[in-house]
Amino acid sequence: MGILTQFVGTAERTVLRDMNVVFDISGNHLTVEAYDAQSGDSLGGVTIVVKYPGGMKAHTCSMDSNRYTFDVPIEADYAIVTVRVTHSGYIPWEGEAALSA
């Protein structure tokens, strides 16, 4: 009985999926796109957070959109930004990008 209870408890857990995130960089413009890693389908409704030296910007896409473009203020020749993308049911994704002024 204990084994059956353990199996049922395991089956009730939510399985988190993986996402694929793609950057398009043009100077200080950073476009972030999110896709389901397994199917390749657009992943609408993601929340994207960009942290840069001196600040942070965030945007939650509509359910029909998987991309957003940020204008990141850069005070030097270049800046390394941290990008975090989250979506319910998915493993959070984090990466870095180099932007230029």
C-alpha positions, 0 to 999 in steps of 0.5 A, spaced: 500 500 500 505 504 501 508 503 494 501 505 491 501 511 495 508 513 493 506 512 486 500 516 486 503 522 489 509 522 484 503 522 478 500 528 481 506 532 480 506 537 475 511 536 470 515 543 468 517 544 461 523 547 458 523 553 453 528 556 448 529 563 448 532 567 442 536 574 442 536 579 436 541 584 438 542 591 434 546 596 438 542 597 445 536 594 442 534 587 445 529 583 442 527 577 446 523 571 443 521 565 447 519 558 444 517 551 447 523 547 447 520 540 445 515 543 440 518 549 437 511 553 438 511 560 440 510 561 447 506 567 449 504 570 455 512 570 458 515 575 463 521 577 461 526 581 465 532 585 463 537 587 468 543 592 466 548 596 469 544 602 473 537 599 472 532 593 470 526 593 465 520 588 465 515 586 460 509 581 460 507 579 453 500 577 451 498 570 450 498 572 443 505 574 443 512 571 444 517 577 443 518 583 446 524 589 444 527 593 449 531 599 449 536 598 454 540 605 456 547 604 456 552 609 458 559 606 456 561 603 449 558 596 451 554 593 457 552 586 459 545 585 461 542 579 464 535 576 461 530 572 465 524 569 462 519 565 466 512 562 464 507 558 468 509 551 467 516 552 465 523 552 468 525 559 468 530 561 463 536 565 464 542 568 460 546 574 458 547 578 452 552 584 450 549 590 447 553 596 444 552 603 445 
